[in-house]
Amino acid sequence: MPSTAAAQGVKARSPWRDSRRWLPYVFISPFFILFGVFGLFPLLFSVWMSLHTWDPAAGLAAMQWVGLANYKYALFNDDWFHTSLLNTLWIALLAGVPQHLVALPLAWFMHTQLGRWRNAVLGLYFLPFITSTVAISLVFGALFSREFGVVNQALASLHTWPLLGGLFPDQPVDWTQPAHLPTMISAVVFWRYLGWNTVLYLSAMQTVPKDLLEAAAMDGAGPVRRFWHIVLPLLKPMVFFAVTLTLIGNLQLFEEPFILTSGTGGTDQAGKTAAMHLYAVAFSEGDFGTASAMAWLLFLLVTAGTWLNRRLLGRNA
């Protein structure tokens, strides 16, 4: 009889013991379900679409297999895609490089000079990053206005300077022209993401051992030498991380140029980025297959840029 009761006790406890094996997977299943539906499935479906021609209005039955034809067309026949890629790279260069050249010394200045005011000033620099992109683009569109913009008025006042006046135009600049439009877009991107990079570098600087800086100061090293020989080498992992984020973000740039050019790309498409072009191909022309191929080509470009950044900055990071 005791053995029978023990066996019944084991049977009574076994469902709970079994549930402890699979119950954790139930708790984490919402993430995997949402990721599969809204993350993994769209990625895989975009790969499938890139190998087909498809009119979404006709349903899935209208998909026709074309293989790599969409990729070949984007690479060799779509001149506007080539132009948009060049525009994207040029804007990324104009906006990305100055961000880090300014953010690094700015973070060091905040770290060493501002004291208790550091967080307040940093919050002001970070404010553009959390501000609406639409609002920022509209404000900058007004600032760069040809007739009444503050930027042209400032350039006109600088033209009257005795020594440097010849470097600045005496006539209002039309910033919507192809020669100036990438500069205007880059200014918006630079202003918006400068605070973000400053926050990254400042957070990394706060992890630098103080005894190293104090020892260097006792040996006579000034702020510049301490930054160049101690802080900057220790910031190498953060520099790699920040540059990678900038590279990915700038190669996928869409919102700022789209709003500043009213979705048209500007005169001669000088402000159209690759993301804007594939959006137009998909939703204006209805060619989702070619747009998906362009998206994956852009992904390969981002991957190549990240790999190159890894080779240049990521060693020993």
C-alpha positions as CSV (number, residue, x, y, z in Angstrom):
1,M,0.0,0.0,0.0
2,P,2.7,2.6,0.8
3,S,4.3,2.0,-2.5
4,T,1.0,2.5,-4.3
5,A,0.5,5.9,-2.5
6,A,4.0,7.0,-3.4
7,A,3.4,6.2,-7.0
8,Q,0.2,8.2,-7.0
9,G,2.1,11.1,-5.4
10,V,4.6,11.0,-8.2
11,K,1.8,11.0,-10.8
12,A,0.1,13.9,-9.1
13,R,3.3,16.0,-9.2
14,S,4.5,15.0,-12.7
15,P,2.3,17.6,-14.6
16,W,3.8,20.5,-12.7
17,R,7.3,19.1,-13.2
18,D,6.7,18.8,-16.9
19,S,5.3,22.3,-17.0
20,R,8.5,23.7,-15.6
21,R,10.2,22.6,-18.8
22,W,7.9,24.2,-21.3
23,L,6.4,27.1,-19.3
24,P,9.4,29.5,-19.7
25,Y,9.0,29.1,-23.5
26,V,5.4,30.2,-23.2
27,F,6.5,33.4,-21.4
28,I,9.1,34.3,-24.0
29,S,6.9,33.2,-27.0
30,P,5.3,36.7,-27.5
31,F,8.7,38.1,-28.5
32,F,9.4,35.3,-31.0
33,I,5.8,35.5,-32.4
34,L,6.0,39.3,-32.9
35,F,9.5,39.0,-34.3
36,G,8.5,36.3,-36.7
37,V,5.4,38.1,-38.0
38,F,6.8,41.7,-38.1
39,G,10.5,41.1,-38.5
40,L,11.6,37.8,-40.0
41,F,8.7,37.2,-42.4
42,P,9.0,40.7,-44.1
43,L,12.7,40.1,-44.6
44,L,12.2,36.7,-46.1
45,F,9.3,37.9,-48.2
46,S,11.3,40.9,-49.5
47,V,14.0,38.4,-50.7
48,W,11.3,36.4,-52.5
49,M,9.8,39.6,-54.0
50,S,13.2,40.7,-55.3
51,L,13.2,37.6,-57.5
52,H,9.8,38.3,-59.0
53,T,7.8,41.0,-60.8
54,W,4.6,41.7,-58.9
55,D,1.7,44.1,-59.0
56,P,0.3,44.0,-55.4
57,A,-3.1,45.0,-56.6
58,A,-3.4,41.8,-58.5
59,G,-2.7,39.5,-55.5
60,L,0.0,36.9,-54.9
61,A,-1.0,34.9,-57.9
62,A,0.3,37.7,-60.1
63,M,3.9,37.1,-59.0
64,Q,6.2,36.1,-61.9
65,W,9.6,34.6,-61.4
66,V,12.4,36.7,-63.0
67,G,15.4,35.5,-61.0
68,L,18.2,38.0,-60.7
69,A,16.7,40.3,-63.4
70,N,15.7,42.9,-60.9
71,Y,19.2,43.1,-59.4
72,K,20.8,43.3,-62.9
73,Y,18.4,46.1,-63.8
74,A,19.2,48.1,-60.6
75,L,22.9,47.6,-61.0
76,F,23.3,48.2,-64.8
77,N,20.3,50.0,-66.2
78,D,18.7,52.2,-63.6
79,D,20.6,55.5,-63.9
80,W,18.5,57.2,-61.2
81,F,19.5,54.4,-58.7
82,H,23.1,55.1,-59.5
83,T,22.6,58.8,-59.0
84,S,20.8,58.3,-55.7
85,L,23.6,56.1,-54.4
86,L,26.2,58.8,-55.3
87,N,24.0,61.4,-53.6
88,T,23.7,59.2,-50.5
89,L,27.5,58.6,-50.3
90,W,28.2,62.3,-50.7
91,I,25.6,63.4,-48.1
92,A,26.9,60.7,-45.7
93,L,30.5,62.1,-46.2
94,L,29.4,65.7,-45.7
95,A,27.3,65.0,-42.6
96,G,29.1,62.0,-41.0
97,V,32.7,63.1,-40.9
98,P,32.1,66.5,-39.2
99,Q,29.8,64.9,-36.6
100,H,32.7,63.0,-35.1
101,L,35.4,65.6,-35.6
102,V,33.2,68.0,-33.6
103,A,31.6,65.6,-31.1
104,L,34.9,64.2,-29.8
105,P,36.5,67.5,-28.7
106,L,33.1,68.8,-27.6
107,A,32.6,65.8,-25.3
108,W,36.1,66.3,-23.9
109,F,35.4,70.0,-23.2
110,M,32.2,69.1,-21.4
111,H,33.9,66.4,-19.5
112,T,36.8,68.6,-18.2
113,Q,35.4,72.1,-18.1
114,L,31.7,72.3,-17.4
115,G,31.5,70.5,-14.0
116,R,28.0,70.5,-12.6
117,W,26.6,72.2,-15.7
118,R,27.7,69.4,-17.9
119,N,24.4,67.4,-17.9
120,A,22.3,70.5,-18.6
121,V,24.4,71.5,-21.6
122,L,24.5,68.0,-22.8
123,G,20.7,67.9,-22.6
124,L,20.5,70.9,-24.9
125,Y,22.8,69.2,-27.4
126,F,20.8,66.0,-27.2
127,L,17.4,67.8,-27.7
128,P,17.6,67.8,-31.6
129,F,17.9,64.0,-31.6
130,I,14.5,63.5,-29.9
131,T,12.8,66.3,-31.8
132,S,10.4,65.5,-34.6
133,T,12.2,65.1,-37.9
134,V,9.3,66.9,-39.7
135,A,9.6,69.9,-37.4
136,I,13.4,70.1,-37.8
137,S,13.3,69.9,-41.6
138,L,10.6,72.5,-41.8
139,V,12.6,74.9,-39.6
140,F,15.8,74.4,-41.6
141,G,13.8,74.9,-44.8
142,A,12.9,78.3,-43.5
143,L,16.5,79.0,-42.3
144,F,17.9,78.2,-45.8
145,S,15.2,80.2,-47.6
146,R,16.7,82.2,-50.6
147,E,15.0,85.5,-49.8
148,F,14.4,85.6,-46.1
149,G,16.5,82.8,-44.6
150,V,18.8,83.6,-41.7
151,V,21.7,81.7,-43.4
152,N,21.7,83.9,-46.4
153,Q,21.5,87.0,-44.2
154,A,24.4,85.8,-42.2
155,L,26.5,85.2,-45.3
156,A,25.6,88.6,-46.6
157,S,26.8,90.2,-43.4
158,L,30.1,88.2,-43.5
159,H,30.7,89.4,-47.1
160,T,31.2,92.9,-45.7
161,W,34.2,91.8,-43.6
162,P,37.4,93.5,-44.7
163,L,39.7,90.4,-44.7
164,L,37.3,87.4,-45.2
165,G,34.6,89.1,-47.2
166,G,35.8,87.6,-50.5
167,L,35.1,84.1,-49.2
168,F,31.4,84.6,-48.9
169,P,28.8,85.3,-51.7
170,D,27.4,88.8,-52.1
171,Q,24.1,87.4,-53.5
172,P,21.5,85.2,-51.8
173,V,22.3,81.5,-52.3
174,D,19.6,79.2,-53.7
175,W,20.1,76.2,-51.5
176,T,17.6,74.1,-53.6
177,Q,20.0,74.1,-56.5
178,P,22.0,70.8,-57.2
179,A,25.3,72.4,-56.1
180,H,24.0,73.4,-52.7
181,L,21.2,71.0,-51.9
182,P,23.4,68.2,-50.4
183,T,25.0,70.8,-48.2
184,M,21.7,71.9,-46.8
185,I,20.6,68.3,-46.1
186,S,24.0,67.5,-44.5
187,A,23.6,70.5,-42.2
188,V,20.3,69.2,-41.0
189,V,21.7,65.7,-40.4
190,F,24.8,67.1,-38.7
191,W,22.8,69.3,-36.4
192,R,20.4,66.6,-35.4
193,Y,22.9,63.8,-34.6
194,L,25.8,65.8,-33.2
195,G,24.3,65.6,-29.7
196,W,23.8,61.8,-30.0
197,N,27.5,61.2,-30.8
198,T,28.5,63.7,-28.0
199,V,26.5,61.6,-25.5
200,L,28.2,58.4,-26.7
201,Y,31.7,59.9,-26.4
202,L,31.0,61.6,-23.1
203,S,29.7,58.4,-21.6
204,A,32.9,56.6,-22.7
205,M,35.1,59.3,-21.3
206,Q,33.6,58.9,-17.9
207,T,34.9,55.3,-17.8
208,V,38.5,56.5,-18.3
209,P,40.5,55.8,-15.1
210,K,41.1,59.2,-13.3
211,D,44.4,58.1,-12.0
212,L,45.8,57.9,-15.5
213,L,44.7,61.5,-16.2
214,E,46.0,62.7,-12.9
215,A,49.4,61.0,-13.4
216,A,49.7,62.6,-16.9
217,A,48.7,66.0,-15.4
218,M,51.4,65.7,-12.7
219,D,53.9,64.9,-15.5
220,G,53.1,68.1,-17.2
221,A,50.7,66.9,-19.9
222,G,48.1,69.5,-20.8
223,P,44.5,68.9,-21.7
224,V,45.3,68.4,-25.4
225,R,48.0,65.9,-24.8
226,R,46.0,64.0,-22.3
227,F,43.1,63.8,-24.7
228,W,45.3,62.7,-27.7
229,H,47.6,60.2,-25.9
230,I,45.3,58.8,-23.2
231,V,41.6,59.4,-23.8
232,L,41.5,58.9,-27.6
233,P,43.2,55.5,-27.6
234,L,40.9,54.3,-24.8
235,L,37.9,55.5,-26.8
236,K,38.6,53.4,-29.8
237,P,35.8,50.9,-29.1
238,M,33.3,53.7,-28.8
239,V,34.6,55.5,-31.9
240,F,34.1,52.3,-33.8
241,F,30.6,51.9,-32.5
242,A,29.6,55.5,-33.1
243,V,31.0,55.6,-36.6
244,T,29.2,52.3,-37.4
245,L,25.9,53.8,-36.3
246,T,26.6,56.9,-38.3
247,L,27.5,54.9,-41.4
248,I,24.3,52.8,-41.2
249,G,22.1,55.8,-40.5
250,N,23.5,58.0,-43.3
251,L,23.3,55.2,-45.9
252,Q,19.7,54.7,-45.0
253,L,18.9,58.4,-44.9
254,F,15.3,59.2,-45.9
255,E,13.3,61.5,-43.7
256,E,15.3,64.7,-43.9
257,P,15.9,64.8,-47.7
258,F,12.3,63.6,-48.3
259,I,10.8,66.5,-46.3
260,L,13.3,69.2,-47.5
261,T,12.6,68.3,-51.2
262,S,8.9,67.6,-50.7
263,G,9.5,64.0,-51.8
264,T,10.8,65.0,-55.3
265,G,14.6,64.8,-54.7
266,G,15.1,68.4,-55.7
267,T,16.4,69.8,-59.0
268,D,18.1,67.2,-61.1
269,Q,17.4,64.7,-58.2
270,A,20.4,66.2,-56.4
271,G,18.8,65.5,-53.0
272,K,17.4,62.0,-53.7
273,T,18.9,59.3,-51.6
274,A,18.9,55.6,-52.3
275,A,16.1,55.0,-49.7
276,M,14.0,57.7,-51.4
277,H,14.5,56.1,-54.8
278,L,13.5,52.6,-53.7
279,Y,10.5,54.1,-51.9
280,A,9.4,55.9,-55.2
281,V,10.0,52.7,-57.2
282,A,7.8,50.7,-54.8
283,F,5.0,53.1,-54.0
284,S,4.9,55.4,-57.0
285,E,5.8,53.0,-59.8
286,G,4.3,49.9,-58.1
287,D,7.4,47.9,-58.9
288,F,7.9,46.1,-55.6
289,G,10.3,43.5,-57.0
290,T,12.9,46.0,-58.2
291,A,12.5,48.0,-55.0
292,S,13.2,44.9,-52.9
293,A,16.3,44.2,-55.0
294,M,17.5,47.8,-54.4
295,A,16.9,47.4,-50.7
296,W,19.1,44.3,-50.6
297,L,21.7,46.0,-52.7
298,L,21.7,48.9,-50.2
299,F,22.0,46.3,-47.4
300,L,25.1,44.9,-49.1
301,L,26.5,48.4,-49.3
302,V,25.9,49.0,-45.6
303,T,27.5,45.6,-44.8
304,A,30.5,46.5,-46.9
305,G,30.9,49.9,-45.2
306,T,30.6,48.3,-41.8
307,W,33.2,45.7,-42.7
308,L,35.6,48.5,-44.0
309,N,35.0,50.4,-40.8
310,R,35.8,47.3,-38.8
311,R,39.1,47.0,-40.7
312,L,40.0,50.6,-40.1
313,L,38.8,51.3,-36.6
314,G,37.7,48.0,-35.1
315,R,41.1,46.3,-34.6
316,N,41.7,45.6,-30.9
317,A,38.5,47.4,-30.1
